Amino acid sequence: MKPSGEKTNFAESFAHAFDGIKAAAKGRNFRIQAAVALVAIVLGLIFRVSAIEWLAIIFCIGAVLGAECINTAVEDMVDLSVKTFHPQAKRAKDVAAGGVLVFSAASLIIGMIIFIPKIFGF
């Protein structure tokens, strides 16, 4: 990390972003969500989903994994700044986790809309 005020070049910015993704990927929830994303991709390939369906699947995967990255950052910042229990710290962590849950639930519904008719041959 550079001292405050020192500019980071474009390549360094990408390197930091990938470091963040790697850090989030160490978390259990991220790994579970990535596994579910892989299942959705495999199902998409098996059932030869349309381009529009692929757009929805890719958007959902990005939204859930991106939200999990943000949730991890919020949790880390709260843990760094608060050493004992504080109700606002709990609320911040709960709200961030709730955001992931909202994206996950919406993605599940979208996945069901796409895949249930294909699985059952409707």
PASE-633025 format. One record per atom (N, C-alpha, C): residue number from 1; residue in one letter; x, y, z. Coordinates in nm, 3 decimals, padded with zeros to 5 digits. Last residue first. Layout:
REC  banu  marza     east    north       up
REC   NUM      a        X        Y        Z
...
This chain:
REC  banu  marza     east    north       up
REC   122      f  -04.101  -02.841  -01.928
REC   122      f  -04.224  -02.766  -01.954
REC   122      f  -04.218  -02.698  -02.088
REC   121      g  -03.898  -03.014  -01.830
REC   121      g  -03.943  -03.023  -01.967
REC   121      g  -04.073  -02.951  -01.997
REC   120      f  -03.782  -02.989  -01.587
REC   120      f  -03.904  -03.069  -01.592
REC   120      f  -03.967  -03.074  -01.731
REC   119      i  -03.563  -02.829  -01.656
REC   119      i  -03.541  -02.954  -01.585
REC   119      i  -03.662  -03.046  -01.598
REC   118      k  -03.685  -02.607  -01.776
REC   118      k  -03.593  -02.689  -01.854
REC   118      k  -03.573  -02.826  -01.789
REC   117      p  -03.839  -02.492  -01.568
REC   117      p  -03.905  -02.541  -01.690
REC   117      p  -03.816  -02.632  -01.774
REC   116      i  -03.618  -02.442  -01.384
REC   116      i  -03.726  -02.537  -01.352
REC   116      i  -03.799  -02.583  -01.479
REC   115      f  -03.441  -02.239  -01.487
REC   115      f  -03.408  -02.381  -01.494
REC   115      f  -03.522  -02.478  -01.465
REC   114      i  -03.551  -01.974  -01.475
REC   114      i  -03.479  -02.020  -01.593
REC   114      i  -03.474  -02.173  -01.600
REC   113      i  -03.673  -01.963  -01.226
REC   113      i  -03.751  -01.925  -01.345
REC   113      i  -03.683  -01.979  -01.472
REC   112      m  -03.453  -02.030  -01.065
REC   112      m  -03.570  -02.119  -01.071
REC   112      m  -03.654  -02.090  -01.195
REC   111      g  -03.292  -01.805  -01.107
REC   111      g  -03.245  -01.938  -01.146
REC   111      g  -03.360  -02.037  -01.157
REC   110      i  -03.456  -01.611  -00.988
REC   110      i  -03.424  -01.603  -01.131
REC   110      i  -03.376  -01.738  -01.183
REC   109      i  -03.447  -01.707  -00.724
REC   109      i  -03.576  -01.698  -00.795
REC   109      i  -03.552  -01.692  -00.946
REC   108      l  -03.173  -01.676  -00.673
REC   108      l  -03.236  -01.808  -00.664
REC   108      l  -03.368  -01.810  -00.742
REC   107      s  -03.150  -01.399  -00.693
REC   107      s  -03.079  -01.486  -00.788
REC   107      s  -03.136  -01.627  -00.789
REC   106      a  -03.298  -01.319  -00.472
REC   106      a  -03.341  -01.278  -00.606
REC   106      a  -03.276  -01.367  -00.712
REC   105      a  -03.135  -01.433  -00.272
REC   105      a  -03.274  -01.475  -00.287
REC   105      a  -03.327  -01.439  -00.426
REC   104      s  -02.893  -01.291  -00.311
REC   104      s  -02.897  -01.437  -00.324
REC   104      s  -03.039  -01.487  -00.346
REC   103      f  -02.969  -01.026  -00.259
REC   103      f  -02.918  -01.063  -00.391
REC   103      f  -02.927  -01.214  -00.414
REC   102      v  -03.043  -01.064   00.013
REC   102      v  -03.139  -01.012  -00.084
REC   102      v  -03.095  -01.050  -00.226
REC   101      l  -02.800  -01.152   00.127
REC   101      l  -02.917  -01.240   00.127
REC   101      l  -03.021  -01.194   00.025
REC   100      v  -02.644  -00.924   00.100
REC   100      v  -02.605  -01.046   00.028
REC   100      v  -02.724  -01.140   00.018
REC    99      g  -02.787  -00.761   00.277
REC    99      g  -02.774  -00.723   00.135
REC    99      g  -02.736  -00.843   00.050
REC    98      g  -02.741  -00.892   00.518
REC    98      g  -02.875  -00.888   00.462
REC    98      g  -02.875  -00.850   00.315
REC    97      a  -02.475  -00.828   00.558
REC    97      a  -02.511  -00.967   00.532
REC    97      a  -02.651  -00.977   00.472
REC    96      a  -02.512  -00.554   00.607
REC    96      a  -02.429  -00.597   00.495
REC    96      a  -02.460  -00.742   00.457
REC    95      v  -02.670  -00.570   00.839
REC    95      v  -02.724  -00.506   00.719
REC    95      v  -02.643  -00.549   00.596
REC    94      d  -02.491  -00.693   01.017
REC    94      d  -02.618  -00.759   00.982
REC    94      d  -02.677  -00.701   00.854
REC    93      k  -02.289  -00.501   01.038
REC    93      k  -02.258  -00.633   00.985
REC    93      k  -02.384  -00.706   00.941
REC    92      a  -02.439  -00.290   01.149
REC    92      a  -02.367  -00.272   01.023
REC    92      a  -02.336  -00.406   00.958
REC    91      r  -02.528  -00.410   01.390
REC    91      r  -02.625  -00.367   01.289
REC    91      r  -02.557  -00.351   01.153
REC    90      k  -02.288  -00.444   01.526
REC    90      k  -02.369  -00.560   01.491
REC    90      k  -02.465  -00.525   01.379
REC    89      a  -02.228  -00.175   01.559
REC    89      a  -02.136  -00.261   01.484
REC    89      a  -02.209  -00.386   01.438
REC    88      q  -02.438  -00.094   01.720
REC    88      q  -02.428  -00.038   01.584
REC    88      q  -02.331  -00.119   01.497
REC    87      p  -02.389  -00.239   01.960
REC    87      p  -02.509  -00.267   01.879
REC    87      p  -02.502  -00.209   01.738
REC    86      h  -02.077  -00.386   02.015
REC    86      h  -02.149  -00.260   02.007
REC    86      h  -02.270  -00.283   01.917
REC    85      f  -01.831  -00.568   02.186
REC    85      f  -01.964  -00.567   02.124
REC    85      f  -02.022  -00.426   02.128
REC    84      t  -01.499  -00.444   02.115
REC    84      t  -01.599  -00.506   02.202
REC    84      t  -01.735  -00.494   02.134
REC    83      k  -01.357  -00.326   01.911
REC    83      k  -01.295  -00.440   01.980
REC    83      k  -01.392  -00.512   02.075
REC    82      v  -01.389  -00.191   01.603
REC    82      v  -01.463  -00.215   01.727
REC    82      v  -01.409  -00.342   01.793
REC    81      s  -01.232  -00.177   01.374
REC    81      s  -01.258  -00.053   01.448
REC    81      s  -01.327  -00.074   01.582
REC    80      l  -01.209  -00.433   01.269
REC    80      l  -01.088  -00.355   01.291
REC    80      l  -01.114  -00.237   01.384
REC    79      d  -01.474  -00.511   01.242
REC    79      d  -01.388  -00.585   01.334
REC    79      d  -01.260  -00.507   01.368
REC    78      v  -01.548  -00.326   01.043
REC    78      v  -01.613  -00.322   01.175
REC    78      v  -01.524  -00.393   01.277
REC    77      m  -01.382  -00.411   00.833
REC    77      m  -01.370  -00.275   00.886
REC    77      m  -01.433  -00.263   01.025
REC    76      d  -01.477  -00.676   00.794
REC    76      d  -01.337  -00.652   00.832
REC    76      d  -01.319  -00.513   00.892
REC    75      e  -01.746  -00.626   00.720
REC    75      e  -01.715  -00.704   00.840
REC    75      e  -01.572  -00.679   00.887
REC    74      v  -01.702  -00.480   00.482
REC    74      v  -01.773  -00.418   00.595
REC    74      v  -01.739  -00.492   00.723
REC    73      a  -01.571  -00.678   00.327
REC    73      a  -01.503  -00.552   00.359
REC    73      a  -01.568  -00.483   00.478
REC    72      t  -01.774  -00.870   00.310
REC    72      t  -01.647  -00.904   00.375
REC    72      t  -01.572  -00.778   00.415
REC    71      n  -01.963  -00.723   00.163
REC    71      n  -01.995  -00.769   00.298
REC    71      n  -01.867  -00.803   00.375
REC    70      i  -01.824  -00.697  -00.079
REC    70      i  -01.855  -00.577  -00.001
REC    70      i  -01.888  -00.615   00.144
REC    69      c  -01.819  -00.969  -00.152
REC    69      c  -01.694  -00.895  -00.136
REC    69      c  -01.717  -00.771  -00.050
REC    68      e  -02.094  -01.016  -00.173
REC    68      e  -02.017  -01.087  -00.070
REC    68      e  -01.882  -01.021  -00.047
REC    67      a  -02.154  -00.859  -00.393
REC    67      a  -02.212  -00.824  -00.263
REC    67      a  -02.136  -00.893  -00.150
REC    66      g  -02.013  -01.008  -00.586
REC    66      g  -01.975  -00.870  -00.555
REC    66      g  -02.028  -00.824  -00.421
REC    65      l  -02.162  -01.244  -00.582
REC    65      l  -02.021  -01.247  -00.542
REC    65      l  -01.968  -01.107  -00.510
REC    64      v  -02.415  -01.139  -00.664
REC    64      v  -02.399  -01.212  -00.537
REC    64      v  -02.254  -01.211  -00.492
REC    63      a  -02.356  -01.015  -00.911
REC    63      a  -02.419  -00.940  -00.802
REC    63      a  -02.396  -01.008  -00.668
REC    62      g  -02.245  -01.222  -01.067
REC    62      g  -02.166  -01.102  -01.035
REC    62      g  -02.222  -01.026  -00.916
REC    61      i  -02.469  -01.394  -01.078
REC    61      i  -02.342  -01.440  -01.021
REC    61      i  -02.257  -01.320  -00.979
REC    60      c  -02.655  -01.224  -01.207
REC    60      c  -02.681  -01.275  -01.072
REC    60      c  -02.552  -01.322  -01.004
REC    59      f  -02.528  -01.185  -01.457
REC    59      f  -02.556  -01.071  -01.370
REC    59      f  -02.577  -01.119  -01.226
REC    58      i  -02.527  -01.449  -01.552
REC    58      i  -02.400  -01.381  -01.527
REC    58      i  -02.420  -01.260  -01.435
REC    57      i  -02.807  -01.492  -01.572
REC    57      i  -02.723  -01.579  -01.488
REC    57      i  -02.593  -01.508  -01.452
REC    56      a  -02.883  -01.292  -01.756
REC    56      a  -02.941  -01.294  -01.621
REC    56      a  -02.854  -01.376  -01.526
REC    55      l  -02.733  -01.371  -01.979
REC    55      l  -02.714  -01.238  -01.921
REC    55      l  -02.767  -01.234  -01.778
REC    54      w  -02.844  -01.623  -02.027
REC    54      w  -02.703  -01.612  -01.985
REC    54      w  -02.677  -01.476  -01.921
REC    53      e  -03.097  -01.540  -02.111
REC    53      e  -03.085  -01.617  -01.986
REC    53      e  -02.941  -01.614  -01.936
REC    52      i  -03.023  -01.418  -02.351
REC    52      i  -03.087  -01.337  -02.245
REC    52      i  -03.077  -01.410  -02.110
REC    51      a  -02.927  -01.640  -02.491
REC    51      a  -02.836  -01.529  -02.459
REC    51      a  -02.893  -01.442  -02.347
REC    50      s  -03.062  -01.947  -02.346
REC    50      s  -03.055  -01.838  -02.444
REC    50      s  -02.957  -01.730  -02.399
REC    49      v  -02.899  -02.256  -02.252
REC    49      v  -02.986  -02.141  -02.226
REC    49      v  -02.964  -02.032  -02.330
REC    48      r  -02.840  -02.540  -02.264
REC    48      r  -02.822  -02.447  -02.375
REC    48      r  -02.916  -02.326  -02.362
REC    47      f  -02.836  -02.719  -02.058
REC    47      f  -02.967  -02.686  -02.114
REC    47      f  -02.961  -02.583  -02.227
REC    46      i  -02.557  -02.729  -02.008
REC    46      i  -02.634  -02.852  -02.035
REC    46      i  -02.765  -02.819  -02.106
REC    45      l  -02.496  -02.459  -01.955
REC    45      l  -02.434  -02.528  -02.068
REC    45      l  -02.514  -02.653  -02.107
REC    44      g  -02.653  -02.416  -01.727
REC    44      g  -02.671  -02.332  -01.846
REC    44      g  -02.613  -02.397  -01.970
REC    43      l  -02.538  -02.600  -01.553
REC    43      l  -02.676  -02.619  -01.597
REC    43      l  -02.706  -02.537  -01.722
REC    42      v  -02.286  -02.473  -01.526
REC    42      v  -02.295  -02.608  -01.583
REC    42      v  -02.437  -02.636  -01.633
REC    41      i  -02.370  -02.233  -01.405
REC    41      i  -02.300  -02.231  -01.534
REC    41      i  -02.310  -02.367  -01.602
REC    40      a  -02.480  -02.330  -01.166
REC    40      a  -02.564  -02.255  -01.260
REC    40      a  -02.500  -02.251  -01.399
REC    39      v  -02.249  -02.441  -01.052
REC    39      v  -02.363  -02.528  -01.084
REC    39      v  -02.454  -02.458  -01.187
REC    38      l  -02.104  -02.205  -01.012
REC    38      l  -02.052  -02.307  -01.103
REC    38      l  -02.164  -02.404  -01.146
REC    37      a  -02.265  -02.086  -00.819
REC    37      a  -02.247  -02.020  -00.949
REC    37      a  -02.197  -02.121  -01.053
REC    36      v  -02.223  -02.262  -00.610
REC    36      v  -02.357  -02.251  -00.666
REC    36      v  -02.351  -02.185  -00.804
REC    35      a  -01.951  -02.201  -00.567
REC    35      a  -01.990  -02.337  -00.606
REC    35      a  -02.130  -02.337  -00.668
REC    34      a  -01.973  -01.936  -00.486
REC    34      a  -01.900  -01.966  -00.609
REC    34      a  -01.934  -02.107  -00.659
REC    33      q  -02.109  -01.974  -00.245
REC    33      q  -02.174  -01.899  -00.353
REC    33      q  -02.104  -01.924  -00.486
REC    32      i  -01.910  -02.110  -00.102
REC    32      i  -02.040  -02.174  -00.126
REC    32      i  -02.109  -02.105  -00.245
REC    31      r  -01.711  -01.912  -00.098
REC    31      r  -01.685  -02.040  -00.165
REC    31      r  -01.814  -02.115  -00.194
REC    30      f  -01.840  -01.713   00.048
REC    30      f  -01.799  -01.685  -00.089
REC    30      f  -01.777  -01.816  -00.164
REC    29      n  -01.867  -01.846   00.296
REC    29      n  -01.985  -01.807   00.220
REC    29      n  -01.951  -01.779   00.075
REC    28      r  -01.595  -01.882   00.381
REC    28      r  -01.683  -01.996   00.355
REC    28      r  -01.801  -01.958   00.267
REC    27      g  -01.331  -01.687   00.240
REC    27      g  -01.446  -01.701   00.328
REC    27      g  -01.536  -01.816   00.284
REC    26      k  -01.150  -01.655   00.043
REC    26      k  -01.110  -01.742   00.155
REC    26      k  -01.226  -01.768   00.250
REC    25      a  -01.252  -01.466  -00.124
REC    25      a  -01.269  -01.606  -00.163
REC    25      a  -01.224  -01.704  -00.055
REC    24      a  -01.160  -01.228  -00.017
REC    24      a  -01.301  -01.264   00.004
REC    24      a  -01.324  -01.411  -00.025
REC    23      a  -00.895  -01.244  -00.113
REC    23      a  -00.921  -01.238   00.031
REC    23      a  -01.065  -01.279   00.061
REC    22      k  -00.937  -01.239  -00.390
REC    22      k  -00.873  -01.356  -00.327
REC    22      k  -00.900  -01.360  -00.177
REC    21      i  -01.048  -00.982  -00.412
REC    21      i  -01.129  -01.100  -00.447
REC    21      i  -01.070  -01.225  -00.385
REC    20      g  -00.823  -00.832  -00.331
REC    20      g  -00.949  -00.826  -00.256
REC    20      g  -01.038  -00.945  -00.285
REC    19      d  -00.644  -00.891  -00.535
REC    19      d  -00.609  -00.927  -00.396
REC    19      d  -00.735  -00.929  -00.309
REC    18      f  -00.782  -00.770  -00.743
REC    18      f  -00.771  -00.916  -00.742
REC    18      f  -00.729  -00.966  -00.604
REC    17      a  -00.745  -00.502  -00.663
REC    17      a  -00.880  -00.557  -00.675
REC    17      a  -00.876  -00.710  -00.672
REC    16      h  -00.467  -00.479  -00.682
REC    16      h  -00.532  -00.463  -00.551
REC    16      h  -00.673  -00.523  -00.553
REC    15      a  -00.440  -00.513  -00.959
REC    15      a  -00.375  -00.607  -00.868
REC    15      a  -00.439  -00.600  -00.729
REC    14      f  -00.576  -00.288  -01.053
REC    14      f  -00.629  -00.421  -01.082
REC    14      f  -00.569  -00.524  -00.986
REC    13      s  -00.398  -00.093  -00.956
REC    13      s  -00.538  -00.093  -00.912
REC    13      s  -00.602  -00.229  -00.936
REC    12      e  -00.169  -00.151  -01.101
REC    12      e  -00.168  -00.171  -00.956
REC    12      e  -00.311  -00.175  -00.901
REC    11      a  -00.256  -00.071  -01.354
REC    11      a  -00.223  -00.212  -01.330
REC    11      a  -00.222  -00.242  -01.180
REC    10      f  -00.286   00.210  -01.313
REC    10      f  -00.400   00.126  -01.352
REC    10      f  -00.373  -00.022  -01.321
REC     9      n  -00.109   00.330  -01.018
REC     9      n  -00.134   00.319  -01.161
REC     9      n  -00.244   00.215  -01.187
REC     8      t  -00.182   00.551  -00.756
REC     8      t  -00.165   00.411  -00.795
REC     8      t  -00.194   00.402  -00.944
REC     7      k  -00.029   00.835  -00.600
REC     7      k  -00.117   00.776  -00.701
REC     7      k  -00.080   00.630  -00.727
REC     6      e  -00.030   00.932  -00.264
REC     6      e   00.050   00.883  -00.376
REC     6      e  -00.040   00.805  -00.471
REC     5      g  -00.206   00.986  -00.058
REC     5      g  -00.184   01.090  -00.156
REC     5      g  -00.102   01.045  -00.276
REC     4      s  -00.043   00.781   00.180
REC     4      s  -00.160   00.863   00.146
REC     4      s  -00.123   00.972   00.047
REC     3      p   00.180   00.534   00.044
REC     3      p   00.145   00.640   00.140
REC     3      p   00.027   00.722   00.089
REC     2      k   00.049   00.220  -00.080
REC     2      k   00.128   00.343  -00.094
REC     2      k   00.088   00.444   00.013
REC     1      m   00.085  -00.118   00.000
REC     1      m   00.000   00.000   00.000
REC     1      m   00.089   00.123   00.000
